[in-house]
Amino acid sequence: MKPNKYYDRFAISSYGIIRCPVTYWICSNPDCKKYHHDKLIGVTGSANYSDEYNEKMKCVRYDGRCTLWNSRITGEIFTEGLTDTSGRAPCPTTLWKYEQKQGKISAQELTSQDIDFNGVLHIDGHWVKTGWRNYIEAQLGKELTNRQWKRLRYKVIYVVATEDKVVLDFQITNIMPSYLELVPLINRIKSRIPNGDISKIVSDEDSAIIGAVAHVLPNVS
């Protein structure tokens, strides 16, 4: 084997872009003369991404449940503490996981404060009215255009709150939804508040709420 050419390869990783000097070789056998190159450990074939970065990208892409609006925040969360600069965002679904962690923290704060949480939650559906716009924009972290808002005006917002009217979560659905549309909302509440701490759920005679609660929290009245 004889060195034929020196070249730099760049591999993207969670720790930044890694520069790797490599050598292209040529077989010294005159009947062969095939070209070969140095292999990078941790990089499959001629890929520009390291294996660990690809693995993390697949994890956040396929474990996520929804796509959110700010992939830049995703990159900052994903590479927090790994480098001095904010990293590249693999997929905005990472924000979904981040929101669930923040939701669990909020639930812990709720149970540790002086708020009268006696295990009773209220779930009610309301028409999306003018007063909801500021609240929904604050939760989404962006302003809605009038066109986007008009689409929401013809939907229903289901809200989960304590008896002290502390809003824990909400979900926007179509008019007269199936219980399946509320299962993600109840699942989020279940993951944030221990099942044993929820003793009762109060709502109107909404078949969607009754079906979702029976499906996710069968032991709660």
VENRA-V932658 format. One record per residue. N is the residue number from 0. RES is the residue in one small letter. SS is DSSP state (H for helix, E for strand, - for the rest). PSI is psi as a letter, one per 40 degrees, with the letter a starting at -180 (NA if undefined). Layout:
n: {N:N}
res: {RES:RES}
ss: {SS:SS}
psi: {PSI:PSI}
This chain:
n: {0:1:2:3:4:5:6:7:8:9:10:11:12:13:14:15:16:17:18:19:20:21:22:23:24:25:26:27:28:29:30:31:32:33:34:35:36:37:38:39:40:41:42:43:44:45:46:47:48:49:50:51:52:53:54:55:56:57:58:59:60:61:62:63:64:65:66:67:68:69:70:71:72:73:74:75:76:77:78:79:80:81:82:83:84:85:86:87:88:89:90:91:92:93:94:95:96:97:98:99:100:101:102:103:104:105:106:107:108:109:110:111:112:113:114:115:116:117:118:119:120:121:122:123:124:125:126:127:128:129:130:131:132:133:134:135:136:137:138:139:140:141:142:143:144:145:146:147:148:149:150:151:152:153:154:155:156:157:158:159:160:161:162:163:164:165:166:167:168:169:170:171:172:173:174:175:176:177:178:179:180:181:182:183:184:185:186:187:188:189:190:191:192:193:194:195:196:197:198:199:200:201:202:203:204:205:206:207:208:209:210:211:212:213:214:215:216:217:218:219:220}
res: {m:k:p:n:k:y:y:d:r:f:a:i:s:s:y:g:i:i:r:c:p:v:t:y:w:i:c:s:n:p:d:c:k:k:y:h:h:d:k:l:i:g:v:t:g:s:a:n:y:s:d:e:y:n:e:k:m:k:c:v:r:y:d:g:r:c:t:l:w:n:s:r:i:t:g:e:i:f:t:e:g:l:t:d:t:s:g:r:a:p:c:p:t:t:l:w:k:y:e:q:k:q:g:k:i:s:a:q:e:l:t:s:q:d:i:d:f:n:g:v:l:h:i:d:g:h:w:v:k:t:g:w:r:n:y:i:e:a:q:l:g:k:e:l:t:n:r:q:w:k:r:l:r:y:k:v:i:y:v:v:a:t:e:d:k:v:v:l:d:f:q:i:t:n:i:m:p:s:y:l:e:l:v:p:l:i:n:r:i:k:s:r:i:p:n:g:d:i:s:k:i:v:s:d:e:d:s:a:i:i:g:a:v:a:h:v:l:p:n:v:s}
ss: {-:E:E:E:E:E:E:E:E:E:E:E:E:-:-:E:E:E:E:E:E:E:E:E:E:E:-:-:-:-:-:-:-:-:E:E:E:-:-:-:-:-:-:-:-:-:-:-:E:-:H:H:H:H:H:H:H:H:H:H:H:H:H:-:-:-:-:-:-:-:H:H:H:H:H:H:H:H:-:-:-:-:-:-:-:-:-:-:-:-:-:-:-:H:H:H:H:H:H:H:H:H:H:H:H:H:H:H:H:H:H:H:-:-:-:-:-:-:-:E:E:E:E:E:E:E:E:-:-:-:-:H:H:H:H:H:H:H:H:H:-:-:-:-:-:H:H:H:H:H:H:H:-:-:-:E:E:E:E:E:E:-:-:-:-:-:E:E:E:E:E:E:E:-:-:-:-:-:-:H:H:H:H:H:H:H:H:H:H:H:H:H:-:-:H:H:H:-:-:E:E:E:-:-:-:-:H:H:H:H:H:H:H:H:H:H:-:-:-:-:-}
psi: {h:h:h:d:i:h:i:h:i:h:h:h:i:e:e:a:h:h:h:h:h:i:h:h:i:h:h:e:h:d:e:c:f:i:i:i:i:i:h:h:h:e:h:h:b:f:i:e:i:i:d:d:d:d:d:d:d:d:d:d:d:e:e:i:e:i:h:a:d:g:e:d:d:d:d:d:d:d:f:h:e:d:i:d:i:h:a:i:h:d:h:e:e:d:d:d:d:d:d:d:d:d:d:d:d:d:d:d:d:d:d:e:i:e:h:g:h:f:e:h:i:h:h:i:h:i:h:h:i:d:e:e:d:d:d:d:d:d:d:d:f:i:h:i:i:d:d:d:d:d:d:d:d:f:a:h:h:h:h:h:i:i:d:e:f:h:h:d:i:i:h:h:i:i:h:g:i:i:d:d:e:e:d:d:d:d:d:d:d:d:d:d:h:i:d:d:e:h:d:i:h:h:i:a:g:h:d:d:d:d:d:d:d:d:d:d:g:d:e:h:NA}
